Amino acid sequence: MKIAVLASNRALYSNKRLIEAGEKRGHEMRFINAKYCYMNISAVNPEVRYRGGELLQDIDAVIPRIKPAITFYGCAVTRQFKLTGAYCLNESVAIARSRDKLRSLQLLSHNGVAMPVTGFALSPEDTKDLIKMVGGAPLVVKLLEGTQGKGVVLAETNKAAESVINAFKSLNANILVQEFVKEAEGKDIRCFVIGDKVVGSIQREAMDGEFRANLHLGGKASTVKITPEERKIAVKAAKIMGLKVAGVDIIRSSTGPKILEINSSPGLEGIEAITGKDIAGLMIEYIEKNISKSRKKR
C-alpha cells in the first residue's frame, strides 16, 4: 500500500518511526508536508497537489499528524485526501473536535464522562462567581489554544485566580477555569488508544516545583498498570471524539479517574521508550485491517 504521513516536520521521532514501521511491513511510505499541499475542489475530479505541481494520487491511507498551529489547513487537506478515496487514520472532524478544548469537554459532559469541574465565561464581571463555581482556589487557568502544558497556570489563592483570569481576559484570550485535583500530586496517566483498545500507558510526574506533568516541561515518565475503569474511560473518550488513534490523559482523583485532555496526534517517543512496545507498528497494522475490511465491503 501507499501510506502518507501528513505532518510538518520529517525529523520528528514519531514521523520517522511511522515511516520505518510501514516500510518494515512492506508498504510504500511517503512523508507529506501539509503546508505544501494545495487542492482542486470539484465534483468530478477532486485532487491534492504538492509543491511544484505533483499530483498526489493512488494514496491508500493517510496518517494525519497535524500540529496545532495549522489545525484548520491540516484538517482541510485531510478532508481532501478522503475525497480522493484515501483512508484517513483520524478524520478531520475528529481532529478539529479534539483540538477545541471547550467543545471536547462539553462532548464528554454530554456523554457522562468524568472530568475536573470546568468553568467558562466571557465577562470579567463573572470572574468571582466563576472561581466559586469550580470550588475556589487553588484552581487551574488554561488558555483554550495552549498545548503541551503551555498557557496553563495554577492560581493558589482566590485573589491570584482573579488577577490571572482578568489579565488573560484583558488580552481577549479565551480561557477555561478548572478545579485543581490536589490528590493527583502532579501525576497523570497517558493512555494510548488505537481503535477500541488501550495499547500502552505511562504515568507522567511533574518535576519538583511544577504541577504540570508534560514531558516537554521536564516531567518524568514510568510504567503504570491502569485499572479496568481507566481503560474503559480512555477508550470511551476517544470514541466520543471520533478518534481512531488518541492519547488520552487521565488523572486519578478521590472520586475515580477523570479525563484531562484528548490528543489527536499523540507522540510516540515516550510511550515506546517506557513500554518497549512497537506502537508505530500497531498503528500501521490497524490501517491494514481497516482498509482490508472496507475493500471487502465493496
Backbone as numpy.savetxt, mean C-alpha at the origin, in Angstrom:
# Nx Ny Nz CAx CAy CAz Cx Cy Cz
5.52 -16.16 -21.02 4.70 -14.96 -21.02 5.56 -13.71 -21.02
4.98 -12.61 -21.50 5.62 -11.30 -21.41 5.03 -10.59 -20.20
5.86 -10.30 -19.22 5.40 -9.64 -17.99 6.16 -8.34 -17.81
5.41 -7.26 -17.59 6.02 -5.94 -17.40 5.95 -5.52 -15.95
7.05 -4.98 -15.43 7.07 -4.34 -14.11 6.94 -2.85 -14.38
5.79 -2.28 -14.01 5.49 -0.88 -14.28 5.83 -0.06 -13.04
6.92 0.68 -13.10 7.42 1.39 -11.92 8.16 2.65 -12.36
9.03 3.18 -11.49 9.78 4.39 -11.82 11.29 4.22 -11.70
11.72 3.23 -10.92 13.15 3.08 -10.64 13.56 1.61 -10.80
14.27 1.35 -11.88 14.70 -0.02 -12.19 15.62 -0.59 -11.11
16.35 0.30 -10.42 17.38 -0.15 -9.47 16.83 -0.59 -8.11
15.56 -0.32 -7.83 15.01 -0.71 -6.53 15.02 -2.23 -6.35
15.30 -2.66 -5.13 15.38 -4.09 -4.82 14.14 -4.83 -5.31
12.96 -4.31 -4.97 11.70 -5.00 -5.30 11.56 -5.22 -6.80
11.87 -4.20 -7.60 11.73 -4.31 -9.05 12.74 -5.29 -9.63
13.98 -5.25 -9.13 15.00 -6.19 -9.60 14.63 -7.63 -9.26
14.08 -7.82 -8.06 13.71 -9.18 -7.63 12.56 -9.74 -8.46
11.59 -8.91 -8.80 10.46 -9.38 -9.61 10.93 -9.79 -11.00
11.83 -9.01 -11.58 12.37 -9.36 -12.90 13.17 -10.66 -12.82
13.98 -10.77 -11.78 14.80 -11.97 -11.56 13.92 -13.20 -11.37
12.87 -13.06 -10.54 11.97 -14.19 -10.25 11.21 -14.63 -11.49
10.77 -13.65 -12.30 10.04 -13.99 -13.52 10.91 -14.69 -14.54
12.14 -14.20 -14.70 13.07 -14.82 -15.64 13.43 -16.24 -15.20
13.54 -16.43 -13.91 13.86 -17.75 -13.36 12.76 -18.76 -13.70
11.53 -18.26 -13.82 10.39 -19.14 -14.13 10.12 -19.17 -15.63
11.06 -18.64 -16.43 10.97 -18.77 -17.88 10.20 -17.70 -18.62
9.90 -16.58 -17.97 9.12 -15.52 -18.60 10.02 -14.43 -19.19
9.49 -13.72 -20.17 10.18 -12.57 -20.73 9.78 -11.35 -19.90
10.73 -10.84 -19.11 10.42 -9.74 -18.19 10.91 -8.42 -18.78
10.13 -7.37 -18.50 10.46 -6.04 -19.03 10.18 -4.99 -17.96
11.18 -4.12 -17.70 10.94 -2.98 -16.83 10.41 -1.84 -17.70
9.28 -1.26 -17.27 8.68 -0.13 -18.00 8.50 1.03 -17.03
9.11 2.16 -17.37 8.95 3.36 -16.55 7.60 4.00 -16.87
6.73 4.06 -15.88 5.37 4.57 -16.09 5.36 5.99 -16.65
6.36 6.78 -16.25 6.41 8.18 -16.70 6.72 8.30 -18.19
7.31 7.27 -18.78 7.68 7.30 -20.19 6.60 6.71 -21.10
5.49 6.29 -20.51 4.38 5.74 -21.29 3.43 6.85 -21.72
2.83 6.69 -22.88 1.74 7.57 -23.29 0.71 6.74 -24.04
-0.49 7.28 -24.20 -1.62 6.45 -24.57 -2.40 6.94 -25.78
-2.87 6.00 -26.56 -3.84 6.25 -27.62 -5.15 5.65 -27.11
-6.07 6.51 -26.72 -7.33 6.05 -26.14 -8.40 6.10 -27.22
-8.79 4.91 -27.69 -9.81 4.85 -28.75 -10.66 3.60 -28.55
-11.83 3.61 -29.17 -12.74 2.47 -29.04 -12.27 1.28 -29.86
-11.54 1.56 -30.93 -11.16 0.50 -31.87 -9.82 -0.15 -31.50
-8.82 0.67 -31.22 -7.47 0.13 -31.04 -6.70 0.87 -29.94
-7.07 0.64 -28.67 -6.35 1.33 -27.59 -4.88 0.87 -27.54
-3.98 1.83 -27.32 -2.56 1.50 -27.34 -1.84 2.14 -26.16
-0.73 1.51 -25.80 0.25 2.13 -24.91 1.54 2.23 -25.69
2.08 3.45 -25.76 3.35 3.66 -26.44 4.40 4.10 -25.44
5.65 3.85 -25.81 6.77 4.15 -24.92 7.64 5.21 -25.56
8.37 5.94 -24.73 9.24 7.03 -25.21 10.02 6.60 -26.46
9.89 7.42 -27.50 10.55 7.08 -28.76 9.59 6.50 -29.77
8.34 6.22 -29.34 7.32 5.74 -30.27 7.11 4.24 -30.29
7.79 3.49 -29.41 7.63 2.04 -29.39 6.21 1.66 -28.96
5.58 0.78 -29.70 4.25 0.28 -29.35 4.41 -0.89 -28.38
3.85 -0.74 -27.18 3.94 -1.81 -26.18 2.74 -2.74 -26.37
2.98 -3.84 -27.05 1.88 -4.76 -27.36 2.25 -6.19 -26.97
1.24 -7.04 -26.96 1.40 -8.47 -26.62 1.96 -8.68 -25.22
1.70 -7.72 -24.32 2.12 -7.91 -22.92 1.02 -8.68 -22.20
1.39 -9.80 -21.63 0.40 -10.67 -20.99 -0.01 -10.17 -19.61
0.95 -9.63 -18.85 0.65 -9.21 -17.47 1.48 -8.00 -17.09
0.91 -7.20 -16.22 1.58 -6.00 -15.71 1.59 -6.05 -14.19
2.75 -5.78 -13.60 2.87 -5.67 -12.15 3.06 -4.18 -11.83
1.99 -3.48 -11.43 2.14 -2.04 -11.15 2.86 -1.83 -9.81
3.91 -1.02 -9.85 4.62 -0.62 -8.64 4.67 0.91 -8.66
3.50 1.51 -8.55 3.33 2.95 -8.76 3.72 3.72 -7.50
4.69 4.63 -7.63 5.07 5.42 -6.45 4.01 6.50 -6.21
3.82 6.90 -4.94 2.75 7.85 -4.59 2.75 9.14 -5.40
3.93 9.65 -5.74 4.01 10.94 -6.45 3.35 10.91 -7.82
3.22 9.71 -8.42 2.60 9.63 -9.75 1.39 8.70 -9.75
0.68 8.66 -8.63 -0.47 7.76 -8.51 -1.48 7.98 -9.64
-1.85 9.23 -9.90 -2.88 9.51 -10.90 -2.44 9.01 -12.28
-1.23 9.39 -12.70 -0.78 9.01 -14.03 -0.50 7.50 -14.10
0.10 6.97 -13.05 0.40 5.53 -13.01 -0.86 4.69 -13.10
-1.92 5.13 -12.44 -3.20 4.41 -12.50 -3.79 4.50 -13.90
-3.63 5.65 -14.57 -4.13 5.81 -15.94 -3.41 4.84 -16.89
-2.09 4.71 -16.72 -1.32 3.79 -17.55 -1.73 2.34 -17.27
-1.93 2.01 -16.00 -2.36 0.66 -15.62 -3.70 0.33 -16.27
-4.65 1.28 -16.22 -5.97 1.08 -16.86 -5.82 0.84 -18.35
-4.92 1.61 -18.97 -4.72 1.49 -20.42 -4.16 0.11 -20.78
-3.23 -0.40 -19.98 -2.71 -1.74 -20.23 -3.83 -2.78 -20.14
-4.73 -2.57 -19.19 -5.86 -3.50 -19.07 -6.74 -3.46 -20.32
-6.93 -2.25 -20.89 -7.71 -2.10 -22.11 -7.08 -2.84 -23.29
-5.74 -2.98 -23.26 -5.06 -3.70 -24.35 -5.11 -5.21 -24.15
-5.69 -5.66 -23.02 -5.84 -7.09 -22.77 -4.87 -7.67 -21.76
-4.01 -6.84 -21.17 -3.04 -7.33 -20.19 -3.71 -7.59 -18.84
-3.24 -8.61 -18.15 -3.70 -8.90 -16.79 -2.92 -7.99 -15.83
-3.63 -7.23 -15.00 -2.97 -6.34 -14.05 -3.02 -6.95 -12.66
-1.84 -7.16 -12.08 -1.78 -7.82 -10.77 -2.57 -7.04 -9.73
-2.42 -5.73 -9.70 -3.32 -4.85 -8.95 -3.94 -3.88 -9.95
-5.26 -3.73 -9.88 -5.93 -2.85 -10.84 -5.93 -1.41 -10.34
-6.11 -0.49 -11.28 -5.97 0.94 -10.99 -6.93 1.42 -9.90
-8.18 0.95 -9.93 -9.16 1.43 -8.96 -8.76 1.00 -7.54
-8.20 -0.19 -7.40 -7.76 -0.67 -6.09 -6.55 0.11 -5.59
-5.63 0.44 -6.50 -4.45 1.23 -6.12 -4.88 2.61 -5.63
-5.75 3.25 -6.40 -6.23 4.60 -6.04 -6.99 4.58 -4.72
-7.79 3.56 -4.52 -8.58 3.43 -3.29 -7.67 3.30 -2.07
-6.64 2.47 -2.17 -5.75 2.27 -1.03 -4.85 3.46 -0.76
-4.55 4.24 -1.80 -3.68 5.42 -1.65 -4.40 6.55 -0.93
-5.72 6.57 -1.01 -6.51 7.60 -0.34 -6.77 7.12 1.09
-5.98 7.62 2.05 -6.07 7.13 3.43 -7.49 7.27 4.00
-8.12 8.41 3.75 -9.46 8.64 4.28 -10.46 7.67 3.68
-10.43 7.54 2.36 -11.35 6.63 1.68 -11.16 5.19 2.14
-9.90 4.77 2.27 -9.64 3.39 2.68 -10.16 3.12 4.09
-9.98 4.09 5.00 -10.49 3.91 6.37 -12.02 3.88 6.39
-12.65 4.70 5.55 -14.11 4.68 5.48 -14.62 3.35 4.95
-13.91 2.77 3.99 -14.30 1.46 3.46 -14.13 0.37 4.51
-13.03 0.44 5.27 -12.82 -0.52 6.34 -13.91 -0.39 7.40
-14.25 0.85 7.74 -15.31 1.13 8.71 -16.64 0.54 8.25
-16.96 0.75 6.98 -18.22 0.25 6.40 -18.31 -1.26 6.49
-17.14 -1.92 6.43 -17.12 -3.38 6.45 -16.79 -3.95 7.84
-16.84 -3.09 8.86 -16.68 -3.56 10.23 -15.28 -4.01 10.60
-14.25 -3.47 9.94 -12.87 -3.84 10.23 -12.30 -2.88 11.28
-11.72 -3.42 12.33 -11.20 -2.60 13.43 -10.00 -1.76 12.99
-9.97 -0.51 13.47 -8.87 0.42 13.19 -8.81 1.41 14.34
-7.73 2.17 14.49 -7.71 3.21 15.51 -8.81 4.23 15.23
-9.45 4.76 16.28 -10.49 5.78 16.10 -9.87 6.97 15.37
-10.53 7.42 14.31 -9.96 8.44 13.44 -10.94 9.59 13.24
-10.42 10.81 13.28 -11.24 11.99 13.06 -10.76 12.78 11.85
-11.71 13.46 11.20 -11.38 14.26 10.02 -12.30 15.48 10.01
-11.74 16.66 9.86 -12.54 17.89 9.84 -11.83 18.92 8.98
-12.58 19.92 8.55 -12.02 20.96 7.70 -11.70 22.23 8.48
-12.61 22.66 9.35 -12.46 23.95 10.01 -11.67 23.86 11.31
-10.75 24.83 11.55 -10.02 24.89 12.83 -10.96 25.06 14.03
-12.16 25.58 13.79 -13.13 25.76 14.88 -13.55 24.43 15.50
-13.36 23.34 14.76 -13.76 22.02 15.26 -12.62 21.25 15.90
-11.45 21.87 16.02 -10.25 21.17 16.47 -10.41 20.57 17.87
-10.91 21.36 18.82 -11.01 20.87 20.20 -11.92 19.64 20.29
-13.06 19.70 19.60 -13.98 18.56 19.66 -13.42 17.36 18.90
-12.64 17.63 17.86 -11.99 16.56 17.10 -11.02 15.79 18.00
-10.25 16.53 18.79 -9.30 15.91 19.72 -10.04 15.07 20.75
-11.11 15.62 21.27 -11.93 14.92 22.27 -12.54 13.66 21.67
-12.98 13.75 20.43 -13.66 12.66 19.74 -12.79 11.40 19.63
-11.47 11.59 19.43 -10.58 10.43 19.29 -9.96 10.00 20.61
-10.43 10.61 21.71 -9.98 10.17 23.04 -8.94 11.06 23.67
-8.62 12.20 23.04 -7.65 13.12 23.63 -6.22 12.67 23.45
-5.30 13.53 23.89 -3.87 13.24 23.76 -3.45 12.14 24.74
-2.37 11.41 24.41 -1.59 11.55 23.18 -2.38 11.04 21.97
-2.15 11.67 20.84 -2.80 11.27 19.60 -1.86 11.47 18.42
-2.24 10.90 17.29 -1.40 10.95 16.10 -2.07 11.83 15.05
-1.29 12.73 14.45 -1.77 13.57 13.36 -1.06 13.13 12.09
-1.85 12.81 11.05 -1.27 12.28 9.81 -1.68 13.12 8.61
-0.71 13.47 7.79 -1.01 14.07 6.50 -1.61 13.00 5.59
-2.68 13.33 4.89 -3.32 12.35 4.00 -2.36 11.90 2.90
-1.46 12.79 2.49 -0.55 12.47 1.39 0.76 11.87 1.86
0.94 11.69 3.16 2.21 11.19 3.68 2.44 9.72 3.37
3.72 9.32 3.22 4.08 7.91 3.01 5.31 7.58 3.82
5.49 6.28 4.10 6.67 5.77 4.80 6.92 6.49 6.12
5.84 6.87 6.79 5.96 7.52 8.10 6.19 9.01 8.04
6.36 9.57 6.83 6.56 11.01 6.71 5.22 11.71 6.86
5.24 12.90 7.49 3.99 13.63 7.69 3.14 13.05 8.79
3.78 12.32 9.74 3.07 11.72 10.88 3.68 12.28 12.16
2.83 12.87 13.00 3.31 13.54 14.22 2.57 12.99 15.44
3.31 12.74 16.51 2.69 12.35 17.78 2.58 13.58 18.67
1.35 13.92 19.05 1.12 15.06 19.94 0.87 14.53 21.35
1.73 14.90 22.31 1.68 14.34 23.65 0.59 14.95 24.54
0.22 16.20 24.27 -0.79 16.88 25.08 -1.88 17.47 24.17
-3.02 17.79 24.76 -4.11 18.38 23.98 -3.69 19.72 23.37
-2.92 20.49 24.14 -2.48 21.80 23.66 -1.54 21.64 22.46
-0.63 20.67 22.58 0.29 20.39 21.47 -0.48 19.90 20.24
-1.48 19.05 20.49 -2.31 18.53 19.39 -3.01 19.66 18.66
-3.56 20.58 19.44 -4.26 21.72 18.87 -3.32 22.55 17.98
-2.12 22.77 18.48 -1.14 23.57 17.74 -0.75 22.89 16.43
-0.48 21.58 16.50 -0.06 20.84 15.31 -1.19 20.80 14.27
-2.40 20.49 14.72 -3.54 20.41 13.80 -3.78 21.75 13.11
-3.80 22.81 13.90 -4.06 24.13 13.32 -2.93 24.62 12.42
-1.70 24.20 12.74 -0.56 24.55 11.88 -0.71 23.89 10.50
-1.07 22.61 10.52 -1.28 21.90 9.25 -2.43 22.54 8.47
-3.51 22.87 9.20 -4.69 23.44 8.54 -4.38 24.81 7.93
-3.49 25.57 8.58 -3.13 26.89 8.05 -2.39 26.77 6.72
-1.83 25.58 6.47 -1.13 25.31 5.20 -2.06 24.65 4.19
-3.36 24.59 4.54 -4.38 23.95 3.70 -4.09 22.48 3.44
-3.47 21.83 4.43 -3.17 20.41 4.30 -4.33 19.58 4.86
-4.64 18.48 4.18 -5.66 17.56 4.68 -5.01 16.58 5.65
-5.58 16.47 6.84 -4.99 15.61 7.87 -6.03 14.70 8.51
-5.54 13.61 9.04 -6.35 12.72 9.89 -5.85 12.86 11.32
-6.75 12.79 12.28 -6.39 12.78 13.70 -6.78 11.41 14.22
-5.83 10.71 14.83 -6.05 9.31 15.16 -5.63 8.98 16.59
-6.38 8.09 17.22 -6.01 7.69 18.58 -4.64 7.02 18.58
-3.90 7.24 19.65 -2.58 6.64 19.81 -2.74 5.38 20.65
-2.36 4.24 20.07 -2.50 2.95 20.77 -1.20 2.70 21.53
-1.20 3.12 22.78 0.01 3.09 23.60 0.54 1.68 23.82
-0.40 0.73 24.00 0.03 -0.64 24.32 0.76 -1.32 23.16
0.70 -0.74 21.96 1.44 -1.30 20.82 2.94 -1.13 21.00
3.35 -0.17 21.87 4.75 0.06 22.23 5.66 0.29 21.02
5.17 1.07 20.05 6.00 1.39 18.89 6.24 0.23 17.95
5.38 -0.79 18.02 5.53 -1.97 17.15 4.31 -2.09 16.23
4.55 -2.58 15.02 3.43 -2.97 14.18 3.82 -4.23 13.41
2.85 -4.81 12.73 3.09 -6.05 11.99 2.76 -5.79 10.53
3.69 -6.09 9.64 3.44 -6.02 8.20 3.08 -7.43 7.71
1.86 -7.56 7.23 1.40 -8.82 6.64 1.43 -8.67 5.13
2.12 -9.58 4.46 2.20 -9.53 3.00 1.14 -10.49 2.45
0.14 -9.91 1.79 -1.00 -10.69 1.30 -0.88 -10.87 -0.21
-1.05 -12.11 -0.66 -1.18 -12.43 -2.09 -2.44 -13.26 -2.24
-3.40 -12.73 -3.00 -4.68 -13.43 -3.16 -5.42 -13.51 -1.84
-5.72 -14.71 -1.41 -6.45 -14.87 -0.15 -5.58 -15.46 0.95
-4.25 -15.20 0.85 -3.31 -15.75 1.85 -2.32 -14.69 2.33
-1.96 -14.79 3.61 -0.82 -14.04 4.12 0.39 -14.94 3.89
1.28 -14.55 2.98 2.41 -15.41 2.61 3.66 -15.12 3.44
3.62 -14.04 4.21 4.75 -13.70 5.07 4.38 -12.55 5.98
5.00 -12.50 7.15 4.73 -11.40 8.07 5.97 -11.11 8.90
6.16 -9.83 9.21 7.28 -9.42 10.05 6.78 -8.39 11.07
7.47 -8.34 12.20 7.17 -7.30 13.18 8.20 -6.19 13.05
7.71 -4.96 13.00 8.60 -3.80 12.90 8.54 -3.04 14.22
9.70 -2.63 14.70 9.78 -1.94 15.99 10.52 -0.62 15.82
9.92 0.44 16.35 10.51 1.78 16.23 11.84 1.86 16.98
12.75 2.69 16.46 14.01 2.92 17.15 13.74 3.74 18.42
14.69 3.76 19.34 14.54 4.49 20.60 14.19 5.96 20.34
13.20 6.44 21.08 12.79 7.84 20.95 11.86 8.10 19.79
11.45 7.06 19.08 10.59 7.18 17.91 9.34 6.33 18.12
8.20 6.74 17.58 6.99 5.93 17.73 6.57 5.28 16.41
7.19 5.71 15.30 6.87 5.13 13.99 7.80 3.95 13.71
7.21 2.82 13.32 8.00 1.59 13.17 8.54 1.39 11.76
8.36 2.35 10.87 8.80 2.19 9.48 10.29 1.90 9.38
10.65 0.92 8.55 12.05 0.56 8.38 12.85 1.71 7.75
12.17 2.53 6.92 12.84 3.68 6.30 13.27 4.71 7.35
12.66 4.65 8.54 12.97 5.62 9.60 13.84 5.02 10.69
14.49 3.91 10.35 15.41 3.30 11.30 14.82 2.22 12.18
13.57 1.85 11.91 12.95 0.76 12.67 13.64 -0.56 12.37
13.51 -1.52 13.28 14.11 -2.83 13.04 13.02 -3.87 12.88
13.31 -4.91 12.12 12.31 -5.94 11.82 12.74 -7.29 12.35
11.77 -8.11 12.69 12.04 -9.46 13.18 10.90 -10.39 12.78
11.13 -11.67 12.91 10.08 -12.63 12.59 8.97 -12.55 13.64
7.77 -12.88 13.24 6.63 -12.85 14.16 5.62 -13.91 13.74
5.01 -14.51 14.74 3.94 -15.48 14.46 2.62 -14.75 14.63
1.84 -14.66 13.56 0.57 -13.95 13.67 -0.55 -14.91 14.05
-1.58 -14.35 14.63 -2.72 -15.14 15.08 -3.69 -15.37 13.91
-4.57 -16.38 14.03 -5.60 -16.57 12.99 -6.45 -15.31 12.78
-6.72 -14.57 13.86 -7.51 -13.34 13.74 -6.76 -12.28 12.94
-5.45 -12.16 13.18 -4.64 -11.20 12.44 -4.55 -11.58 10.97
-4.42 -12.86 10.72 -4.37 -13.36 9.34 -5.68 -13.03 8.61
-6.77 -13.28 9.29 -8.10 -13.06 8.71 -8.35 -11.58 8.41
-7.98 -10.71 9.35 -8.24 -9.27 9.17 -7.36 -8.69 8.07
-6.13 -9.21 7.91 -5.23 -8.73 6.85 -5.78 -9.07 5.47
-6.23 -10.31 5.31 -6.79 -10.75 4.02 -8.08 -9.98 3.72
-8.90 -9.80 4.74 -10.16 -9.08 4.55 -9.91 -7.64 4.13
-8.94 -6.98 4.76 -8.63 -5.58 4.43 -8.16 -5.46 2.98
-7.31 -6.37 2.53 -6.82 -6.34 1.14 -7.98 -6.54 0.17
-8.88 -7.46 0.50 -10.03 -7.74 -0.38 -10.97 -6.55 -0.46
-11.17 -5.86 0.66 -12.04 -4.68 0.67 -11.49 -3.61 -0.28
-10.17 -3.47 -0.32 -9.54 -2.51 -1.24 -9.57 -3.00 -2.68
-9.73 -4.31 -2.87 -9.68 -4.89 -4.20 -8.28 -5.24 -4.64
-7.34 -5.30 -3.68 -5.93 -5.57 -4.00 -5.64 -7.07 -3.99
-4.96 -7.54 -5.04 -4.54 -8.95 -5.07 -3.22 -9.13 -4.36
-2.42 -8.05 -4.33 -1.16 -8.04 -3.57 -1.16 -6.80 -2.70
-0.88 -6.98 -1.41 -0.92 -5.82 -0.50 -0.02 -6.05 0.70
0.49 -4.95 1.22 1.16 -4.97 2.51 0.18 -4.37 3.51
-0.28 -5.16 4.44 -1.28 -4.69 5.40 -0.61 -4.52 6.76
-0.66 -3.29 7.28 -0.02 -2.98 8.56 -1.04 -3.04 9.68
-0.69 -3.81 10.71 -1.58 -4.09 11.84 -0.88 -3.72 13.14
-1.64 -3.19 14.10 -1.11 -3.04 15.46 -1.93 -3.90 16.41
-1.25 -4.37 17.45 -1.91 -5.17 18.47 -2.37 -4.24 19.60
-3.66 -4.19 19.83 -4.21 -3.34 20.89 -4.84 -4.21 21.96
-5.25 -3.58 23.05 -5.88 -4.33 24.15 -7.23 -4.90 23.74
-7.79 -4.41 22.65 -9.10 -4.91 22.18 -8.97 -5.75 20.91
-7.73 -6.13 20.57 -7.52 -6.97 19.39 -6.76 -6.24 18.30
-6.50 -6.91 17.17 -5.72 -6.30 16.08 -6.50 -5.17 15.41
-5.76 -4.13 15.01 -6.37 -3.00 14.29 -5.54 -2.68 13.05
-6.24 -2.34 11.98 -5.56 -2.00 10.73 -5.05 -0.56 10.79
-3.77 -0.38 10.46 -3.19 0.96 10.38 -3.24 1.48 8.95
-2.79 0.66 8.01 -2.66 1.12 6.63 -2.58 -0.08 5.69
-2.92 0.17 4.41 -2.84 -0.87 3.39 -2.02 -0.32 2.23
-0.97 -1.04 1.86 -0.03 -0.56 0.84 -0.18 -1.40 -0.43
-0.40 -0.72 -1.56 -0.60 -1.43 -2.84 0.71 -1.81 -3.53
1.83 -1.24 -3.08 3.15 -1.58 -3.65 4.11 -1.89 -2.51
3.83 -2.94 -1.74 4.68 -3.24 -0.58 6.09 -3.65 -1.00
7.08 -3.16 -0.26 8.47 -3.50 -0.55 8.76 -4.96 -0.24
9.70 -5.53 -0.98 10.03 -6.95 -0.81 11.29 -7.18 0.02
12.15 -6.17 0.12 13.46 -6.38 0.72 13.37 -6.85 2.17
12.62 -6.12 3.00 12.52 -6.47 4.41 11.87 -7.82 4.63
10.76 -8.06 3.96 10.00 -9.30 4.17 10.77 -10.52 3.68
11.50 -10.38 2.55 12.27 -11.52 2.05 13.49 -11.78 2.93
14.14 -10.72 3.38 15.34 -10.89 4.21 15.01 -11.53 5.55
13.93 -11.10 6.17 13.59 -11.60 7.50 12.97 -13.00 7.47
12.07 -13.23 6.50 11.37 -14.53 6.46 12.13 -15.59 5.66
13.02 -15.13 4.76 13.73 -16.08 3.90 12.87 -16.64 2.79
11.69 -16.06 2.59 10.76 -16.56 1.57 10.96 -15.84 0.23
10.67 -16.57 -0.84 10.75 -16.02 -2.19 9.40 -15.36 -2.51
9.18 -14.17 -1.95 7.90 -13.47 -2.12 7.72 -13.06 -3.59
8.79 -12.62 -4.23 8.71 -12.24 -5.65 8.26 -13.43 -6.50
8.81 -14.60 -6.20 8.43 -15.81 -6.93 6.96 -16.16 -6.73
6.46 -15.94 -5.51 5.05 -16.22 -5.23 4.13 -15.26 -5.99
4.59 -14.02 -6.18 3.80 -13.06 -6.97 3.73 -13.50 -8.43
4.85 -13.96 -8.99 4.87 -14.43 -10.38 3.98 -15.68 -10.51
4.06 -16.57 -9.52 3.25 -17.79 -9.53 1.75 -17.45 -9.51
1.39 -16.42 -8.75 -0.02 -16.00 -8.68 -0.49 -15.50 -10.05
0.37 -14.75 -10.74 0.03 -14.28 -12.09 -0.19 -15.46 -13.02
0.71 -16.43 -12.98 0.61 -17.62 -13.84 -0.73 -18.33 -13.66
-1.09 -18.54 -12.41 -2.34 -19.27 -12.10 -3.56 -18.51 -12.60
-3.56 -17.20 -12.40 -4.74 -16.41 -12.75 -4.87 -16.15 -14.24
-3.75 -16.04 -14.95 -3.83 -15.93 -16.40 -4.30 -17.25 -16.99
-3.83 -18.34 -16.44 -4.24 -19.66 -16.90 -5.75 -19.85 -16.72
-6.27 -19.39 -15.57 -7.72 -19.50 -15.31 -8.52 -18.68 -16.30
-8.08 -17.44 -16.56 -8.82 -16.56 -17.45 -8.82 -17.08 -18.88
-7.73 -17.71 -19.29 -7.65 -18.25 -20.66 -8.54 -19.48 -20.83
-8.69 -20.26 -19.76 -9.56 -21.45 -19.82 -11.03 -21.04 -19.96
-11.38 -19.86 -19.42 -12.77 -19.39 -19.47 -13.16 -18.90 -20.86
-12.17 -18.57 -21.70 -12.46 -18.02 -23.02 -13.01 -19.09 -23.97
